[in-house]
Amino acid sequence: MKKTLQVLFFLVGASALGQESISSFTLEQAVDYALAENASIKNAAADQKDALAQKWATIAAGLPQIQGSVNYQNQLKQPVAQIPAEFFGGEPGTFSEVVFGQPQSLNAAVTWNQLIFDGSYVVGVQATRTFLDYSQNAYDKTALEVRASVVSAYANALMAAQSAELLSKNVAQIERNLFEATALLKNGLGEEETVDQLRLTFKTLEINERNAYRLAKISKQMLNVMMGREINDPLYLLDTLERLVGIEMVEEIPTDFDLTKNVDYRMVQNLTEQRSLELKLAKSKALPTLSSSLSLGANAFGDTFDFLDPDKKYFNTAILGVNLQIPLFSSLLRSANTQRAKIADLKAQNTKTETERLLGLQFETLTSALTLAREQVVTTKDNLDLAQRIADKNEIKFKEGMASSFELREAQLQLFAAQQEYLSALVSVVTSHTDLANFLNESL
């Protein structure tokens, strides 16, 4: 019995540990989980498989195509032909009714079709590589977008939870001040306005506190959705904003970047290559198409269905065919299509050039945003420390009767605002760092 209980407790403990392991996430673990379970990622991976299948479908179109066929016919009412009777010794001017062949027939054949040359096929095979590259870049872009969404949701969930905790502490502090002021008023040592001011602050913060906890819950639900989990799955965040920012604050901000690593630029390159191939395709329409076929078969005939008889006589057939199609005149259709393809190719080149310039500008914007976010962390932290000292001094003065309730309330509201500004600055560093890492296509 004792041994059974030990096993039971072990299983319960292991179950609890397993539950905790899939419910507790650092930021890195949350991103890795999302990159495996997010619906957008799964769809992007499916698109990659579809692109690979499309590649082989394109290639297979130019490989040998073998088809088999079996055709059985039973002429329930055979057609009758009239032939001059004199062919059979009859009188001239009269006709004899004749039935040709036997009512039942069976034909079996195997046909081999082979494309020998087609300019469109050659271009299509070349395009499969570009299409595969595009699907890979689309997957990478989706992964970066999912990563950015998870980082933002994770940071906002941390901010919401920390904001709720700070508001709880602030509410508790104001509640103590209100209790003390109310006690002084009852003893005739305080003013009613002081109590009213503190009660006003307390009621406002109390509402904000309840709303903060609701937002904290919604933030976790949002993170669950971004990660590909059920909305109400238990979720525990192991990182803190301070730890994440502490890591990112010491990293050097790059001064240059490799354009070819940017996913958006690679996708523009794919578009440019695609337009170039479309121009080749339009020109290839003027080339001839050559194909061949070989058909081997056997025919049998009979008055009854005796085609499975081993002694049944079959008549073999063999047909070799070569088909050459030469475009001669299209009423300027090919010329117009080629001209349109040239225009599309030129527009793609212009888009590529403009994208290079815009990405250079975006790099400067992102590095500037990260620099500003870091500076704001330092500034808001100093402001928070200063606001805390001011609030502490005003509370001491208030208790000693040297500061009014209005001054205390202003100092406390200033502290509360500084707390939120500091948390917002921390989140800005995390998200700005992620935006730059995604732009550079680098790990966090």
C-alpha positions as CSV (number, residue, x, y, z in Angstrom):
1,M,0.0,0.0,0.0
2,K,2.8,2.4,0.9
3,K,4.6,1.6,-2.3
4,T,1.4,2.2,-4.3
5,L,1.0,5.6,-2.7
6,Q,4.6,6.5,-3.5
7,V,4.1,5.6,-7.1
8,L,0.8,7.7,-7.2
9,F,2.5,10.7,-5.7
10,F,5.4,10.4,-8.2
11,L,3.0,10.3,-11.1
12,V,1.0,13.3,-9.9
13,G,4.3,15.2,-9.4
14,A,5.5,14.3,-12.8
15,S,2.2,15.4,-14.3
16,A,2.5,18.7,-12.6
17,L,6.1,19.2,-13.8
18,G,5.0,18.3,-17.3
19,Q,2.2,20.8,-17.1
20,E,4.5,23.5,-15.9
21,S,7.1,22.8,-18.6
22,I,4.6,23.4,-21.3
23,S,3.0,26.4,-19.6
24,S,6.1,28.4,-18.6
25,F,8.1,30.2,-21.3
26,T,11.0,32.5,-21.6
27,L,10.8,34.9,-24.6
28,E,13.0,32.7,-26.7
29,Q,11.0,29.6,-25.8
30,A,7.8,31.4,-26.7
31,V,9.2,32.4,-30.1
32,D,10.4,28.8,-30.8
33,Y,7.0,27.4,-29.8
34,A,5.2,29.9,-32.1
35,L,7.5,29.0,-35.0
36,A,6.3,25.4,-34.7
37,E,2.7,25.9,-33.8
38,N,1.5,29.2,-35.2
39,A,-1.2,28.7,-38.0
40,S,0.5,31.2,-40.3
41,I,3.8,29.3,-40.1
42,K,2.1,26.0,-40.8
43,N,0.4,27.5,-43.8
44,A,3.7,28.9,-45.1
45,A,5.3,25.5,-44.6
46,A,2.4,23.9,-46.6
47,D,3.0,26.5,-49.3
48,Q,6.6,25.4,-49.5
49,K,5.5,21.8,-50.0
50,D,3.0,23.0,-52.6
51,A,5.8,24.8,-54.5
52,L,7.9,21.7,-54.5
53,A,5.0,19.7,-55.9
54,Q,4.4,22.3,-58.5
55,K,8.1,22.2,-59.5
56,W,7.8,18.4,-60.2
57,A,4.5,18.9,-62.0
58,T,6.2,21.4,-64.3
59,I,9.2,19.1,-64.9
60,A,7.0,16.0,-65.4
61,A,5.1,17.7,-68.2
62,G,8.2,17.3,-70.5
63,L,9.0,13.8,-69.5
64,P,7.5,10.7,-71.2
65,Q,3.8,10.3,-70.7
66,I,2.5,6.7,-71.0
67,Q,-1.1,5.9,-71.2
68,G,-3.0,2.6,-71.5
69,S,-6.4,2.0,-72.9
70,V,-8.9,-0.9,-73.3
71,N,-11.9,-0.4,-75.5
72,Y,-14.7,-3.0,-75.8
73,Q,-17.6,-2.5,-78.2
74,N,-20.7,-4.6,-78.8
75,Q,-22.8,-3.4,-81.8
76,L,-26.2,-4.5,-80.7
77,K,-27.5,-3.5,-84.1
78,Q,-24.8,-3.5,-86.8
79,P,-24.9,-0.8,-89.5
80,V,-26.0,-2.0,-92.9
81,A,-24.5,-0.8,-96.2
82,Q,-26.0,-1.0,-99.7
83,I,-23.7,-2.2,-102.5
84,P,-24.6,-2.6,-106.2
85,A,-25.9,-6.1,-106.6
86,E,-23.9,-6.6,-109.9
87,F,-20.8,-7.0,-107.7
88,F,-22.2,-10.2,-106.5
89,G,-23.6,-11.4,-109.9
90,G,-27.0,-9.7,-109.4
91,E,-28.9,-7.5,-111.9
92,P,-27.5,-4.1,-112.7
93,G,-29.3,-1.2,-111.0
94,T,-30.2,-3.2,-107.9
95,F,-28.5,-3.2,-104.5
96,S,-27.6,-5.8,-102.0
97,E,-27.6,-5.1,-98.2
98,V,-24.3,-6.0,-96.6
99,V,-23.1,-6.0,-92.9
100,F,-19.3,-5.5,-92.5
101,G,-17.3,-6.9,-89.7
102,Q,-18.3,-8.7,-86.5
103,P,-20.6,-7.2,-83.8
104,Q,-18.1,-7.4,-81.0
105,S,-14.6,-6.0,-80.8
106,L,-11.8,-5.4,-78.2
107,N,-8.9,-3.0,-78.6
108,A,-6.0,-2.6,-76.1
109,A,-3.3,-0.1,-76.6
110,V,-0.3,1.6,-74.9
111,T,0.7,5.1,-76.1
112,W,4.0,6.8,-75.3
113,N,4.0,10.7,-75.8
114,Q,7.2,12.6,-75.6
115,L,7.8,16.3,-75.8
116,I,11.1,16.9,-77.7
117,F,11.3,20.6,-77.7
118,D,9.0,23.4,-76.4
119,G,10.4,26.9,-75.6
120,S,7.6,27.4,-73.0
121,Y,8.6,24.2,-71.2
122,V,12.3,25.3,-71.0
123,V,11.3,28.6,-69.5
124,G,8.9,26.9,-67.2
125,V,11.6,24.6,-65.8
126,Q,13.8,27.7,-65.2
127,A,11.0,29.4,-63.4
128,T,10.6,26.6,-60.9
129,R,13.8,27.6,-59.2
130,T,12.6,31.2,-58.8
131,F,9.3,29.9,-57.5
132,L,11.0,27.7,-54.9
133,D,13.2,30.7,-53.8
134,Y,10.1,32.8,-53.5
135,S,8.3,30.3,-51.4
136,Q,11.3,30.0,-49.1
137,N,11.5,33.8,-48.8
138,A,7.7,33.9,-48.1
139,Y,8.2,31.4,-45.3
140,D,11.1,33.4,-43.9
141,K,9.0,36.6,-44.0
142,T,6.1,34.9,-42.2
143,A,8.5,33.5,-39.6
144,L,9.9,37.1,-39.0
145,E,6.3,38.5,-38.7
146,V,5.3,35.7,-36.2
147,R,8.5,36.4,-34.2
148,A,7.7,40.1,-34.1
149,S,4.1,39.5,-33.1
150,V,5.2,37.1,-30.3
151,V,7.9,39.5,-29.0
152,S,5.4,42.4,-29.0
153,A,2.7,40.3,-27.3
154,Y,5.2,38.9,-24.7
155,A,6.5,42.3,-23.9
156,N,3.1,43.8,-23.6
157,A,2.0,40.9,-21.4
158,L,4.9,41.6,-19.1
159,M,4.1,45.3,-19.1
160,A,0.5,44.6,-18.3
161,A,1.3,42.3,-15.4
162,Q,4.0,44.6,-14.0
163,S,1.6,47.6,-14.4
164,A,-1.1,45.8,-12.5
165,E,1.3,44.9,-9.7
166,L,2.5,48.6,-9.4
167,L,-1.1,49.8,-9.3
168,S,-1.9,47.3,-6.5
169,K,1.0,48.7,-4.5
170,N,-0.1,52.3,-5.3
171,V,-3.7,51.5,-4.3
172,A,-2.5,50.0,-1.0
173,Q,-0.4,53.1,-0.3
174,I,-3.2,55.5,-1.0
175,E,-5.5,53.3,1.1
176,R,-3.2,53.6,4.0
177,N,-3.0,57.4,3.6
178,L,-6.8,57.6,3.3
179,F,-7.2,55.5,6.5
180,E,-4.7,57.7,8.4
181,A,-6.4,60.9,7.1
182,T,-9.8,59.6,8.0
183,A,-8.7,58.8,11.5
184,L,-7.2,62.3,12.0
185,L,-10.4,63.8,10.7
186,K,-12.5,61.8,13.3
187,N,-10.2,63.1,16.0
188,G,-10.6,66.6,14.8
189,L,-7.0,66.9,13.6
190,G,-7.5,66.8,9.9
191,E,-9.5,68.5,7.1
192,E,-12.4,67.0,5.2
193,E,-10.9,68.2,1.9
194,T,-7.8,66.1,2.6
195,V,-9.9,63.0,3.0
196,D,-11.9,63.9,-0.2
197,Q,-8.7,64.4,-2.2
198,L,-7.3,61.0,-1.1
199,R,-10.6,59.2,-1.6
200,L,-10.8,60.7,-5.2
201,T,-7.3,59.3,-5.9
202,F,-8.1,56.0,-4.3
203,K,-11.3,55.5,-6.3
204,T,-9.5,56.4,-9.6
205,L,-6.6,54.0,-8.9
206,E,-9.0,51.3,-7.8
207,I,-10.7,51.3,-11.2
208,N,-7.4,51.5,-13.0
209,E,-6.2,48.5,-11.0
210,R,-9.1,46.3,-11.9
211,N,-8.8,47.3,-15.5
212,A,-5.0,46.6,-15.4
213,Y,-5.7,43.0,-14.3
214,R,-8.2,42.6,-17.0
215,L,-5.7,43.9,-19.5
216,A,-3.0,41.5,-18.1
217,K,-5.4,38.6,-18.7
218,I,-6.2,39.7,-22.2
219,S,-2.5,40.2,-23.0
220,K,-1.7,36.6,-22.0
221,Q,-4.6,35.4,-24.1
222,M,-3.3,37.4,-27.1
223,L,0.2,35.8,-26.6
224,N,-1.4,32.4,-26.5
225,V,-3.1,33.1,-29.8
226,M,0.1,34.4,-31.3
227,M,1.9,31.2,-30.1
228,G,-0.7,28.9,-31.6
229,R,-2.1,27.8,-28.2
230,E,-5.6,27.7,-26.9
231,I,-6.8,31.1,-25.7
232,N,-7.2,30.1,-22.1
233,D,-4.3,27.8,-21.7
234,P,-2.3,28.5,-18.5
235,L,0.7,30.7,-19.3
236,Y,3.6,31.8,-17.1
237,L,6.2,34.2,-18.3
238,L,9.7,33.5,-17.0
239,D,11.4,36.6,-18.4
240,T,11.2,40.2,-17.1
241,L,11.3,43.4,-19.0
242,E,14.4,44.5,-17.1
243,R,16.3,41.3,-18.0
244,L,15.4,41.5,-21.7
245,V,16.3,45.2,-21.9
246,G,19.5,44.6,-19.9
247,I,20.7,42.2,-22.6
248,E,19.7,44.4,-25.5
249,M,21.1,47.6,-24.0
250,V,24.7,46.3,-24.2
251,E,24.5,45.2,-27.8
252,E,26.1,47.5,-30.4
253,I,23.8,49.1,-32.9
254,P,25.0,48.3,-36.4
255,T,26.0,51.1,-38.7
256,D,25.6,49.2,-42.0
257,F,23.7,46.2,-43.3
258,D,23.8,43.5,-45.9
259,L,21.0,44.3,-48.4
260,T,20.9,40.7,-49.7
261,K,19.9,39.3,-46.3
262,N,16.8,41.4,-46.1
263,V,13.8,39.3,-46.9
264,D,11.8,42.0,-48.6
265,Y,14.7,42.7,-50.9
266,R,15.0,39.0,-51.7
267,M,11.3,38.9,-52.6
268,V,11.8,41.9,-54.9
269,Q,14.6,40.0,-56.5
270,N,12.3,37.1,-57.0
271,L,9.8,39.4,-58.7
272,T,12.5,40.8,-61.0
273,E,13.6,37.3,-62.0
274,Q,10.0,36.3,-62.6
275,R,9.4,39.3,-64.9
276,S,12.6,38.4,-66.8
277,L,11.4,34.9,-67.3
278,E,8.0,36.1,-68.4
279,L,9.8,38.1,-71.1
280,K,11.6,34.9,-72.2
281,L,8.3,33.1,-72.2
282,A,6.8,35.7,-74.5
283,K,9.7,35.4,-76.9
284,S,9.6,31.6,-76.8
285,K,6.2,31.6,-78.4
286,A,7.8,32.2,-81.7
287,L,9.8,29.0,-81.5
288,P,8.5,25.7,-83.0
289,T,7.2,22.8,-80.8
290,L,8.3,19.3,-81.6
291,S,6.8,16.1,-80.0
292,S,6.5,12.4,-80.8
293,S,4.3,9.5,-80.0
294,L,4.4,5.7,-80.2
295,S,1.3,3.6,-79.9
296,L,1.4,-0.2,-79.6
297,G,-1.9,-2.2,-79.5
298,A,-3.9,-5.2,-80.4
299,N,-7.4,-5.8,-81.9
300,A,-9.7,-8.7,-81.8
301,F,-13.2,-9.3,-83.2
302,G,-15.9,-11.9,-82.7
303,D,-19.6,-12.7,-82.8
304,T,-19.6,-13.6,-79.1
305,F,-17.5,-12.4,-76.1
306,D,-14.6,-14.9,-76.4
307,F,-11.8,-12.4,-76.0
308,L,-10.4,-14.2,-72.9
309,D,-10.0,-17.4,-74.8
310,P,-6.2,-18.3,-74.9
311,D,-6.6,-19.3,-78.6
312,K,-8.3,-16.1,-79.6
313,K,-6.5,-14.4,-82.4
314,Y,-5.4,-10.8,-81.9
315,F,-4.1,-8.4,-84.6
316,N,-1.2,-6.2,-83.5
317,T,-0.8,-2.5,-84.4
318,A,2.1,-0.1,-84.1
319,I,1.9,3.6,-84.9
320,L,4.8,6.1,-84.7
321,G,4.1,9.8,-85.0
322,V,6.0,13.0,-85.0
323,N,4.3,16.4,-84.6
324,L,6.0,19.7,-85.5
325,Q,4.1,22.9,-84.9
326,I,5.6,26.1,-86.4
327,P,4.1,29.5,-85.5
328,L,3.8,31.5,-88.8
329,F,1.6,34.4,-88.2
330,S,-0.4,35.6,-85.1
331,S,-1.7,39.0,-86.3
332,L,0.9,40.8,-84.1
333,L,-0.4,39.0,-81.0
334,R,3.0,37.6,-80.1
335,S,4.6,41.0,-80.7
336,A,2.1,42.8,-78.4
337,N,2.6,40.2,-75.7
338,T,6.4,40.5,-75.9
339,Q,6.1,44.3,-75.7
340,R,4.0,44.0,-72.6
341,A,6.5,41.6,-71.0
342,K,9.3,44.1,-71.7
343,I,7.3,46.9,-70.0
344,A,6.6,44.6,-67.0
345,D,10.3,43.7,-66.8
346,L,11.3,47.4,-66.9
347,K,8.8,48.2,-64.1
348,A,10.3,45.4,-62.0
349,Q,13.8,46.8,-62.4
350,N,12.5,50.2,-61.3
351,T,10.8,48.7,-58.3
352,K,14.0,46.9,-57.3
353,T,16.0,50.2,-57.5
354,E,13.4,52.0,-55.4
355,T,13.3,49.2,-52.9
356,E,17.1,49.5,-52.4
357,R,16.7,53.2,-51.5
358,L,13.7,52.6,-49.3
359,L,15.4,49.8,-47.4
360,G,18.4,52.1,-46.8
361,L,16.0,54.7,-45.3
362,Q,14.2,52.1,-43.3
363,F,17.6,50.9,-41.8
364,E,18.3,54.5,-40.7
365,T,14.8,54.8,-39.2
366,L,15.1,51.5,-37.3
367,T,18.5,52.3,-35.9
368,S,17.4,55.7,-34.9
369,A,14.3,54.3,-33.2
370,L,16.4,51.8,-31.2
371,T,18.8,54.6,-30.2
372,L,15.9,56.7,-29.0
373,A,14.3,53.8,-27.2
374,R,17.5,53.2,-25.3
375,E,17.9,56.9,-24.4
376,Q,14.2,56.9,-23.2
377,V,14.9,54.0,-20.9
378,V,17.7,55.9,-19.2
379,T,15.7,59.1,-19.0
380,T,12.5,57.6,-17.8
381,K,14.4,55.5,-15.2
382,D,16.0,58.7,-13.9
383,N,12.6,60.4,-13.9
384,L,11.1,57.5,-12.0
385,D,13.7,57.6,-9.3
386,L,13.2,61.4,-9.1
387,A,9.4,61.0,-8.9
388,Q,9.8,58.4,-6.3
389,R,11.9,60.6,-4.1
390,I,9.5,63.5,-4.6
391,A,6.5,61.3,-3.6
392,D,8.3,59.9,-0.6
393,K,9.2,63.4,0.6
394,N,5.7,64.7,0.1
395,E,4.3,61.7,2.0
396,I,6.6,62.5,5.0
397,K,5.6,66.2,4.8
398,F,1.9,65.3,4.6
399,K,2.2,63.2,7.7
400,E,4.0,66.0,9.5
401,G,1.4,68.5,8.3
402,M,3.8,70.4,6.1
403,A,2.2,69.4,2.7
404,S,-1.4,69.5,1.6
405,S,-3.4,66.6,0.3
406,F,-3.4,68.3,-3.1
407,E,0.4,68.4,-3.1
408,L,0.6,64.7,-2.0
409,R,-1.9,63.7,-4.8
410,E,0.1,65.6,-7.4
411,A,3.3,63.9,-6.4
412,Q,1.7,60.5,-6.3
413,L,0.1,61.0,-9.7
414,Q,3.4,62.1,-11.1
415,L,5.0,59.0,-9.7
416,F,2.3,56.8,-11.2
417,A,2.8,58.4,-14.6
418,A,6.6,58.0,-14.4
419,Q,6.1,54.3,-13.6
420,Q,4.0,53.8,-16.8
421,E,6.4,55.8,-18.9
422,Y,9.3,53.7,-17.7
423,L,7.5,50.4,-18.5
424,S,6.5,51.8,-22.0
425,A,10.2,52.7,-22.6
426,L,11.2,49.1,-21.7
427,V,8.7,47.7,-24.1
428,S,9.9,50.1,-26.8
429,V,13.5,48.8,-26.5
430,V,12.4,45.2,-26.8
431,T,10.1,45.9,-29.9
432,S,12.6,48.2,-31.6
433,H,15.4,45.7,-31.1
434,T,13.2,43.0,-32.6
435,D,12.2,45.2,-35.6
436,L,15.9,45.9,-36.4
437,A,16.8,42.2,-36.0
438,N,14.0,41.2,-38.4
439,F,15.1,43.8,-40.9
440,L,18.6,42.4,-40.8
441,N,17.3,38.9,-40.7
442,E,19.3,38.1,-37.6
443,S,18.5,36.2,-34.4
444,L,17.2,38.1,-31.4
